[in-house]
Amino acid sequence: LSQSRSQRVAFPRQIAMYLIRDLTTSSLSSIGEFFSGRDHSTVLNAIDRVEYLCDSDSALRRRVDELRNRLTS
């Protein structure tokens, strides 16, 4: 929920936004609101970025899949 833009905080936040969108029916606006009032376009950008990076980085794809599995088990 931090406002920090450092990569150490921002990238895990983007993955969380991606997983919330993937695993729930929450709207982009409601996800953004949960993360300290971020705009829906910020959430959409995060989702697109994680999808792009997962397509080009198989290790990241495995980590995200592992997180998804842990959340749904």
Secondary structure, DSSP 4 states (H G I P E B T S, - for coil): -----SHHHHHHHHHHHHHHHHHS---HHHHHHHTTT--HHHHHHHHHHHHHHHHH-HHHHHHHHHHHHHHH-
